[in-house]
Amino acid sequence: MDKTAERLRPEPDREPKTQYAALPWRRTPAGVEVLLITSRETKRWVIPKGWPIKKLKPPASAAQEAMEEAGVAGPTSRKAIGVYHYDKRLRSGRTQHVRVLVFALEVAELKDAWPEQHQRERRWATPAEAAGLVDEKELKKLLAGFAP
């Protein structure tokens, strides 16, 4: 195969990279609510997530993302409550398969100011409502079944 044809060949599937996410939640008189945020690029409803942060364990990494992206803090589950997968478009235009481990974060503090407040919106919803707002099938299922 010549070099041009090789460059134009579709990229082979790669092993998924891992991200850590927080599922911020709170109890209200009406029941449990979860917090969704918008993604920066497409403004889709998602949960706070990101790449591993050096020197932080996965739950702490998820909690750090929740503070930066959603302005929330609180105790985080030590074990992941679920996992979902999605394809992330990289700056290069390529697609990276991503596995997201999700940690529950009980919101103890909701900040009025946080690092990404001008880039994202926040929205509280019941787990069932949240499941209807996100696109990823596995995340929908995780949200729909969430009961802390």
LOROSE-556360 format. One line per 2 residues: their letters; for each residue x, y negated, z of N, C-alpha, C, O. Coordinates in Angstrom, 1 decimal. Example, Ala and Ser with C-alpha at 12.3 -4.5 7.8 and 13.67 -1.06 7.14 Angstrom:
residues 2
as	13.2/5.7/7.8/12.3/4.5/7.8/13.2/3.3/7.8/14.2/3.3/8.5 ~ 12.8/2.2/7.1/13.7/1.1/7.1/12.9/0.0/7.9/13.4/-1.1/8.0 .
This chain:
residues 148
md	0.9/1.2/0.0/0.0/0.0/0.0/0.9/-1.2/0.0/1.9/-1.3/0.7 ~ 0.6/-2.2/-0.8/1.4/-3.4/-0.9/1.1/-4.3/0.3/0.1/-4.1/1.1 .
kt	2.0/-5.3/0.6/1.9/-6.1/1.8/0.6/-6.9/1.8/0.1/-7.1/2.9 ~ 0.1/-7.4/0.7/-1.1/-8.2/0.7/-2.3/-7.4/1.1/-3.1/-7.8/1.9 .
ae	-2.4/-6.2/0.5/-3.5/-5.3/0.9/-3.4/-4.9/2.3/-4.5/-4.8/3.0 ~ -2.2/-4.7/2.9/-2.1/-4.3/4.3/-2.5/-5.5/5.2/-3.2/-5.3/6.2 .
rl	-2.2/-6.7/4.8/-2.6/-7.9/5.6/-4.2/-8.1/5.6/-4.7/-8.6/6.5 ~ -4.8/-7.7/4.5/-6.2/-7.9/4.3/-7.1/-6.8/4.9/-8.3/-6.9/5.0 .
rp	-6.4/-5.7/5.3/-7.1/-4.6/5.9/-7.8/-5.0/7.2/-7.2/-5.8/8.0 ~ -9.0/-4.5/7.5/-9.6/-4.9/8.8/-8.7/-4.4/9.9/-8.0/-3.4/9.9 .
ep	-8.7/-5.2/11.0/-7.9/-4.9/12.1/-8.4/-3.6/12.8/-9.7/-3.5/13.0 ~ -7.6/-2.7/13.2/-8.0/-1.5/13.8/-8.5/-1.8/15.2/-8.2/-2.8/15.8 .
dr	-9.4/-1.0/15.7/-9.9/-1.2/17.1/-8.8/-1.1/18.1/-7.9/-0.3/18.0 ~ -8.8/-2.1/19.0/-7.8/-2.1/20.0/-8.4/-1.7/21.4/-9.6/-1.8/21.5 .
ep	-7.6/-1.2/22.3/-8.1/-1.0/23.6/-8.6/-2.2/24.2/-8.1/-3.3/24.0 ~ -9.7/-2.2/25.0/-10.3/-3.4/25.5/-9.3/-3.9/26.6/-8.7/-3.2/27.3 .
kt	-9.3/-5.3/26.7/-8.6/-6.0/27.7/-9.6/-6.1/28.9/-10.8/-6.1/28.6 ~ -9.1/-6.3/30.1/-10.0/-6.4/31.2/-10.1/-7.9/31.7/-9.1/-8.6/31.8 .
qy	-11.3/-8.3/32.0/-11.6/-9.6/32.6/-12.3/-9.3/33.9/-12.9/-8.2/34.1 ~ -12.4/-10.3/34.8/-13.1/-10.1/36.1/-14.2/-11.2/36.1/-13.9/-12.4/35.8 .
aa	-15.4/-10.8/36.6/-16.5/-11.8/36.6/-17.1/-11.8/38.0/-17.0/-10.8/38.7 ~ -17.7/-12.9/38.3/-18.5/-13.0/39.6/-19.9/-13.1/39.2/-20.3/-13.8/38.2 .
lp	-20.8/-12.5/40.0/-22.2/-12.6/39.9/-22.6/-13.4/41.1/-22.9/-12.8/42.1 ~ -22.7/-14.7/41.0/-23.1/-15.5/42.2/-24.6/-15.3/42.4/-25.4/-15.3/41.5 .
wr	-24.9/-15.2/43.7/-26.3/-14.9/44.1/-26.6/-15.6/45.4/-25.7/-15.9/46.2 ~ -27.9/-15.8/45.7/-28.4/-16.3/47.0/-29.8/-15.8/47.3/-30.5/-15.4/46.4 .
rt	-30.1/-15.8/48.6/-31.5/-15.5/49.0/-32.3/-16.7/49.2/-31.8/-17.7/49.8 ~ -33.5/-16.7/48.7/-34.4/-17.9/48.9/-35.7/-17.3/49.5/-35.9/-16.1/49.5 .
pa	-36.6/-18.2/49.9/-37.9/-17.7/50.5/-38.6/-16.8/49.4/-39.4/-16.0/49.8 ~ -38.4/-17.2/48.1/-39.1/-16.4/47.1/-38.4/-15.1/46.7/-38.9/-14.3/45.9 .
gv	-37.1/-14.9/47.2/-36.4/-13.7/46.8/-35.0/-14.1/46.4/-34.5/-15.2/46.5 ~ -34.3/-13.1/45.8/-32.9/-13.2/45.3/-32.9/-14.0/44.0/-33.7/-13.8/43.1 .
ev	-31.9/-14.9/43.9/-31.6/-15.6/42.7/-30.2/-15.4/42.3/-29.3/-15.3/43.2 ~ -29.9/-15.4/41.0/-28.5/-15.4/40.5/-28.2/-16.6/39.7/-29.1/-17.3/39.2 .
ll	-26.9/-17.0/39.6/-26.5/-18.2/39.0/-25.9/-17.9/37.6/-24.9/-17.1/37.6 ~ -26.4/-18.4/36.6/-25.8/-18.3/35.2/-25.2/-19.7/34.9/-25.6/-20.7/35.4 .
it	-24.2/-19.6/34.0/-23.6/-20.8/33.5/-23.6/-20.7/31.9/-23.7/-19.6/31.4 ~ -23.4/-21.8/31.3/-23.3/-21.8/29.8/-21.8/-21.6/29.4/-20.9/-22.0/30.1 .
sr	-21.6/-20.9/28.3/-20.2/-20.7/27.8/-19.8/-22.1/27.2/-20.7/-22.9/26.8 ~ -18.5/-22.3/27.2/-18.1/-23.6/26.7/-18.3/-23.8/25.2/-18.8/-24.9/24.7 .
et	-18.1/-22.8/24.4/-18.1/-22.9/22.9/-19.6/-22.8/22.4/-20.1/-23.7/21.7 ~ -20.2/-21.7/22.7/-21.5/-21.4/22.1/-22.7/-21.8/22.9/-23.9/-21.8/22.5 .
kr	-22.5/-22.2/24.2/-23.6/-22.6/25.1/-24.5/-21.5/25.4/-25.7/-21.7/25.8 ~ -24.1/-20.2/25.3/-24.9/-19.1/25.7/-24.9/-18.9/27.2/-23.9/-19.4/27.8 .
wv	-25.9/-18.3/27.8/-25.9/-18.1/29.2/-25.0/-16.9/29.5/-25.2/-15.8/28.9 ~ -24.1/-17.0/30.5/-23.2/-16.0/30.9/-23.0/-16.1/32.4/-23.6/-17.0/33.0 .
ip	-22.1/-15.2/32.9/-21.7/-15.4/34.3/-20.2/-15.8/34.3/-19.5/-15.5/33.3 ~ -19.7/-16.4/35.4/-18.3/-16.8/35.4/-17.4/-15.7/35.3/-17.5/-14.7/36.0 .
kg	-16.4/-15.8/34.4/-15.4/-14.7/34.2/-14.2/-15.2/33.6/-14.1/-16.3/33.1 ~ -13.1/-14.4/33.7/-11.9/-14.8/33.1/-10.8/-13.7/33.2/-11.1/-12.6/33.7 .
wp	-9.7/-14.0/32.6/-8.6/-13.1/32.6/-8.0/-12.9/34.0/-8.2/-13.8/34.8 ~ -7.3/-11.8/34.3/-6.7/-11.7/35.6/-5.8/-12.8/36.0/-5.1/-13.4/35.1 .
ik	-5.8/-13.2/37.2/-4.9/-14.3/37.7/-3.8/-13.6/38.5/-4.0/-12.9/39.4 ~ -2.6/-14.0/38.1/-1.4/-13.4/38.7/-1.5/-13.6/40.3/-1.9/-14.6/40.8 .
kl	-1.1/-12.5/41.0/-1.0/-12.5/42.4/-2.4/-12.5/43.1/-2.4/-12.6/44.3 ~ -3.5/-12.4/42.3/-4.8/-12.3/43.0/-5.4/-10.9/42.6/-5.2/-10.4/41.5 .
kp	-6.0/-10.3/43.6/-6.7/-9.0/43.4/-8.0/-9.3/42.6/-8.4/-10.5/42.6 ~ -8.5/-8.3/41.9/-9.7/-8.6/41.1/-10.8/-9.3/41.7/-11.3/-10.3/41.1 .
pa	-11.3/-9.0/43.0/-12.4/-9.8/43.5/-12.0/-11.3/43.7/-12.8/-12.2/43.5 ~ -10.8/-11.5/44.1/-10.3/-12.9/44.3/-10.2/-13.7/43.0/-10.5/-14.8/42.9 .
sa	-9.8/-12.9/42.0/-9.7/-13.5/40.6/-11.1/-13.9/40.2/-11.3/-15.0/39.6 ~ -12.1/-13.0/40.4/-13.5/-13.3/40.0/-14.0/-14.6/40.8/-14.7/-15.4/40.2 .
aq	-13.6/-14.6/42.1/-14.1/-15.7/42.9/-13.5/-17.1/42.5/-14.1/-18.1/42.5 ~ -12.2/-17.0/42.0/-11.5/-18.2/41.5/-12.2/-18.7/40.3/-12.4/-19.9/40.1 .
ea	-12.6/-17.8/39.4/-13.3/-18.2/38.1/-14.7/-18.8/38.5/-15.1/-19.8/37.9 ~ -15.3/-18.2/39.5/-16.6/-18.8/39.9/-16.5/-20.2/40.4/-17.4/-21.1/40.2 .
me	-15.4/-20.5/41.1/-15.2/-21.9/41.6/-14.9/-22.8/40.5/-15.5/-23.9/40.4 ~ -14.0/-22.4/39.6/-13.7/-23.3/38.5/-14.8/-23.5/37.5/-15.0/-24.6/37.0 .
ea	-15.5/-22.4/37.1/-16.6/-22.5/36.1/-17.9/-22.9/36.6/-18.7/-23.6/35.9 ~ -18.3/-22.5/37.8/-19.6/-22.8/38.3/-19.7/-23.6/39.6/-20.8/-24.0/40.0 .
gv	-18.5/-23.8/40.2/-18.5/-24.6/41.5/-19.2/-24.0/42.6/-19.8/-24.6/43.5 ~ -19.0/-22.6/42.7/-19.5/-21.9/43.9/-18.4/-21.1/44.6/-17.4/-20.7/44.0 .
ag	-18.6/-20.9/45.9/-17.7/-20.1/46.7/-18.5/-19.3/47.7/-19.6/-19.7/48.1 ~ -17.9/-18.2/48.1/-18.5/-17.4/49.1/-17.9/-16.0/49.1/-17.0/-15.7/48.3 .
pt	-18.3/-15.1/50.0/-17.7/-13.8/50.1/-18.0/-13.0/48.8/-19.1/-13.0/48.3 ~ -17.0/-12.2/48.4/-17.1/-11.4/47.2/-17.0/-10.0/47.5/-16.3/-9.6/48.4 .
sr	-17.8/-9.1/46.8/-17.8/-7.7/47.1/-16.4/-7.2/46.8/-15.7/-7.7/45.9 ~ -15.9/-6.2/47.6/-14.6/-5.7/47.4/-14.5/-4.7/46.2/-13.5/-4.6/45.5 .
ka	-15.7/-4.1/45.9/-15.7/-3.2/44.7/-16.6/-3.8/43.6/-17.5/-4.6/43.9 ~ -16.3/-3.5/42.4/-17.1/-4.0/41.3/-18.5/-3.4/41.4/-18.7/-2.2/41.8 .
ig	-19.5/-4.2/41.1/-20.9/-3.7/41.2/-21.4/-3.2/39.8/-22.5/-2.6/39.6 ~ -20.5/-3.4/38.8/-20.9/-2.9/37.4/-19.8/-3.4/36.4/-18.8/-4.1/36.8 .
vy	-20.1/-3.0/35.2/-19.1/-3.4/34.1/-19.9/-3.6/32.9/-21.0/-3.0/32.6 ~ -19.5/-4.5/32.0/-20.1/-4.7/30.7/-19.0/-5.0/29.7/-17.8/-5.3/30.1 .
hy	-19.3/-4.9/28.4/-18.3/-5.1/27.4/-18.8/-6.1/26.4/-20.0/-6.3/26.2 ~ -17.9/-6.8/25.8/-18.2/-7.8/24.7/-17.0/-8.0/23.9/-15.9/-7.6/24.2 .
dk	-17.2/-8.6/22.7/-16.2/-9.0/21.8/-15.9/-10.5/21.9/-16.8/-11.3/21.7 ~ -14.7/-10.9/22.3/-14.3/-12.3/22.4/-13.6/-12.7/21.2/-12.6/-12.1/20.7 .
rl	-14.0/-13.8/20.6/-13.3/-14.4/19.5/-12.1/-15.2/20.0/-12.3/-16.1/20.8 ~ -10.9/-14.9/19.6/-9.7/-15.5/20.0/-9.4/-16.7/19.1/-10.0/-16.9/18.0 .
rs	-8.6/-17.6/19.6/-8.2/-18.8/18.8/-7.7/-18.5/17.4/-7.9/-19.3/16.5 ~ -7.1/-17.4/17.3/-6.5/-16.9/16.0/-7.6/-16.5/15.0/-7.3/-16.4/13.8 .
gr	-8.8/-16.4/15.5/-9.9/-15.9/14.7/-10.2/-14.4/14.8/-11.2/-13.9/14.4 ~ -9.2/-13.7/15.4/-9.4/-12.3/15.6/-10.4/-12.0/16.8/-10.7/-13.0/17.5 .
tq	-10.9/-10.8/16.8/-11.8/-10.4/17.9/-11.1/-9.5/18.8/-10.4/-8.5/18.4 ~ -11.2/-9.7/20.1/-10.7/-8.8/21.2/-11.8/-8.1/21.9/-12.7/-8.8/22.4 .
hv	-11.7/-6.8/22.0/-12.7/-6.1/22.8/-12.4/-6.3/24.3/-11.2/-6.2/24.7 ~ -13.4/-6.7/25.1/-13.2/-7.0/26.5/-14.1/-6.2/27.4/-15.3/-6.0/27.1 .
rv	-13.5/-5.6/28.4/-14.2/-4.9/29.5/-14.3/-5.8/30.7/-13.2/-6.3/31.1 ~ -15.5/-6.1/31.2/-15.6/-7.1/32.3/-16.1/-6.3/33.5/-17.2/-5.7/33.5 .
lv	-15.3/-6.4/34.6/-15.6/-5.8/35.9/-16.3/-6.9/36.7/-15.8/-8.0/36.8 ~ -17.5/-6.7/37.2/-18.4/-7.7/37.8/-18.4/-7.5/39.4/-18.6/-6.4/39.8 .
fa	-18.1/-8.5/40.1/-18.1/-8.5/41.5/-19.2/-9.5/42.0/-19.3/-10.6/41.6 ~ -20.1/-9.0/43.0/-21.1/-9.9/43.5/-20.5/-10.9/44.4/-19.5/-10.6/45.2 .
le	-21.0/-12.2/44.3/-20.4/-13.3/45.2/-21.6/-13.9/45.8/-22.4/-14.6/45.1 ~ -21.8/-13.8/47.1/-22.9/-14.4/47.8/-22.5/-15.9/48.0/-21.5/-16.2/48.7 .
va	-23.3/-16.8/47.4/-23.0/-18.2/47.4/-23.2/-18.8/48.8/-24.3/-18.8/49.4 ~ -22.1/-19.3/49.4/-22.1/-19.9/50.7/-21.9/-21.4/50.5/-22.3/-22.2/51.4 .
el	-21.3/-21.8/49.4/-21.1/-23.2/49.1/-21.3/-23.5/47.6/-20.8/-22.8/46.7 ~ -22.2/-24.5/47.3/-22.5/-25.0/46.0/-21.9/-26.4/45.9/-22.5/-27.3/46.4 .
kd	-20.9/-26.6/45.1/-20.2/-27.9/45.0/-21.0/-28.8/44.1/-21.6/-28.4/43.1 ~ -20.9/-30.1/44.4/-21.5/-31.1/43.5/-20.5/-31.5/42.4/-20.9/-31.9/41.3 .
aw	-19.2/-31.3/42.6/-18.1/-31.5/41.7/-17.2/-30.3/41.6/-16.8/-29.7/42.6 ~ -16.9/-29.9/40.4/-16.0/-28.7/40.2/-15.2/-28.9/38.9/-15.7/-29.7/38.1 .
pe	-14.2/-28.1/38.6/-13.3/-28.4/37.5/-14.0/-28.4/36.1/-13.7/-29.2/35.3 ~ -15.0/-27.5/35.9/-15.6/-27.4/34.5/-17.0/-28.0/34.5/-17.8/-27.6/33.6 .
qh	-17.3/-28.8/35.4/-18.7/-29.3/35.5/-19.2/-30.1/34.2/-20.4/-30.1/33.9 ~ -18.3/-30.7/33.5/-18.7/-31.5/32.3/-18.7/-30.6/31.1/-19.1/-31.0/30.0 .
qr	-18.3/-29.3/31.2/-18.3/-28.4/30.1/-19.4/-27.3/30.1/-19.6/-26.6/29.1 ~ -20.0/-27.2/31.2/-21.0/-26.1/31.4/-22.3/-26.6/32.2/-22.2/-27.6/32.9 .
er	-23.3/-25.9/32.0/-24.6/-26.1/32.8/-24.7/-24.9/33.7/-24.2/-23.8/33.5 ~ -25.4/-25.1/34.8/-25.7/-24.1/35.8/-27.2/-23.9/35.8/-28.0/-24.8/35.6 .
rw	-27.6/-22.6/36.1/-29.1/-22.3/36.1/-29.3/-21.2/37.1/-28.7/-20.1/36.9 ~ -30.1/-21.4/38.1/-30.5/-20.3/39.0/-31.7/-19.6/38.4/-32.6/-20.3/37.8 .
at	-31.8/-18.3/38.5/-32.9/-17.5/38.0/-33.0/-16.2/38.8/-32.1/-15.8/39.5 ~ -34.2/-15.6/38.7/-34.3/-14.3/39.3/-33.5/-13.3/38.5/-33.2/-13.6/37.3 .
pa	-33.1/-12.2/39.1/-32.3/-11.3/38.2/-33.1/-10.9/37.0/-32.4/-10.7/35.9 ~ -34.4/-10.7/37.0/-35.1/-10.3/35.8/-35.1/-11.5/34.8/-34.9/-11.2/33.6 .
ea	-35.3/-12.7/35.2/-35.2/-13.9/34.3/-33.8/-14.0/33.7/-33.7/-14.2/32.5 ~ -32.8/-13.8/34.5/-31.4/-13.9/34.0/-31.1/-12.8/33.0/-30.5/-13.1/32.0 .
ag	-31.7/-11.6/33.2/-31.5/-10.5/32.2/-32.1/-10.9/30.9/-31.5/-10.5/29.8 ~ -33.1/-11.7/30.9/-33.7/-12.1/29.6/-33.0/-13.3/28.9/-33.2/-13.6/27.8 .
lv	-32.1/-13.9/29.7/-31.3/-15.1/29.1/-30.0/-14.7/28.5/-29.5/-15.4/27.7 ~ -29.4/-13.6/28.9/-28.0/-13.2/28.4/-28.2/-12.4/27.2/-29.2/-11.7/27.0 .
de	-27.1/-12.3/26.4/-27.1/-11.6/25.2/-26.6/-10.2/25.3/-27.0/-9.3/24.6 ~ -25.6/-9.9/26.1/-24.9/-8.6/26.2/-25.8/-7.6/26.9/-26.3/-7.8/28.0 .
ke	-26.0/-6.5/26.1/-27.0/-5.5/26.6/-26.6/-4.9/27.9/-27.5/-4.7/28.8 ~ -25.4/-4.6/28.2/-25.0/-4.0/29.5/-25.1/-5.0/30.6/-25.4/-4.6/31.7 .
lk	-24.9/-6.3/30.3/-25.0/-7.3/31.3/-26.5/-7.5/31.7/-26.9/-7.7/32.8 ~ -27.4/-7.4/30.6/-28.8/-7.5/30.9/-29.2/-6.4/31.9/-30.0/-6.7/32.8 .
kl	-28.8/-5.2/31.6/-29.1/-4.1/32.5/-28.6/-4.3/33.9/-29.3/-4.0/34.9 ~ -27.4/-4.8/34.0/-26.8/-5.0/35.3/-27.6/-6.0/36.1/-27.9/-5.9/37.3 .
la	-28.0/-7.1/35.4/-28.7/-8.2/36.0/-30.1/-7.7/36.4/-30.6/-8.0/37.6 ~ -30.8/-7.0/35.6/-32.2/-6.5/35.8/-32.2/-5.6/37.0/-33.2/-5.6/37.8 .
gf	-31.1/-4.9/37.3/-31.1/-3.9/38.4/-30.4/-4.5/39.6/-30.3/-3.8/40.6 ~ -30.1/-5.8/39.6/-29.3/-6.3/40.7/-30.2/-6.5/42.0/-31.2/-7.2/41.9 .
ap	-29.8/-5.9/43.1/-30.5/-6.0/44.3/-29.5/-5.9/45.5/-29.2/-4.8/45.9 ~ -29.0/-7.1/46.0/-27.9/-7.0/47.0/-28.5/-6.4/48.3/-27.7/-6.3/49.3 .
